[in-house]
Amino acid sequence: MTSTDNAGNASKPAARDPWDLPDVSGLVVGVLGGTGDQGRGLAYRLARAGQKVIIGSRAAERARSAADELGLGVEGADNAECARRSDIVIVAVPWDGHAKTLDSLRAELAGKLVIDCVNPLGFDKQGAYALKPEEGSAAQQAAALLPESRVTAAFHHLSAVLLQDESIEEIDTDVMVLGEVRADTDLVQALAGRIPGMRGVFAGRLRNAHQVESLVANLISVNRRHKAHAGLRVTDV
């Protein structure tokens, strides 16, 4: 909405409130790799917050078994059915299966909002270190493989241990959200905000995803030294 000054001239529209986020409570969230620690933890937290969640796995029976263990109305299905039935799809598969999984689901993920939370990492005697995919990042690889999907990146820096701990009421962390379209990143920020203690913060376009994914290697080092489950907070916003 534009306004006018005292001389009757049109002035610039009022700046949009970056924390004015949409209601995502009615959307179905699918989690590919939902039987792994990270995917299972995200599925649990979102379902606990009241979100409808479907866990996806290569084996439908494995997904259904994990869903039954979580309860909270979570359903299990094979990856293709999970993708088809979901409005938002979180990709939480292992890095070594990332490309193959997404390439096989291109049709099912067409038109979907995809949230990639995969961290390309290697491990040696010195600990974890970041890998750099040919496309630049896991999120950029997803965007290249899914040209008909709306690819974003988020949920990289969360402790699977904390996510799955039923005794913990709030997850004290911010979630860095990256993407090309504001309407999409707003949806992801809103989804992150459904989890008590968590906040989604816009952190740039997908070309900036590599350093966000890579930071997990540093957090692993922090956690090993301090025997902690460190997260991140962005100050002054």
Secondary structure by P-SEA (a helix, b strand, c coil): ccccccccccccccccccccccccccbbbbbcccccaaaaaaaaaaaaaccbbbbbcccaaaaaaaaaaaccccccccaaaaaaaccbbbbbccccaaaaaaaaacccccccbbbbcccccccccccbbbbbcccccaaaaaaaaccccbbbbcccccccccccccccccccbbbbbbcccaaaaaaaaaaaaccccbbbbbcccccaaaaaaaaaaaaaaaaaacccccccccccc
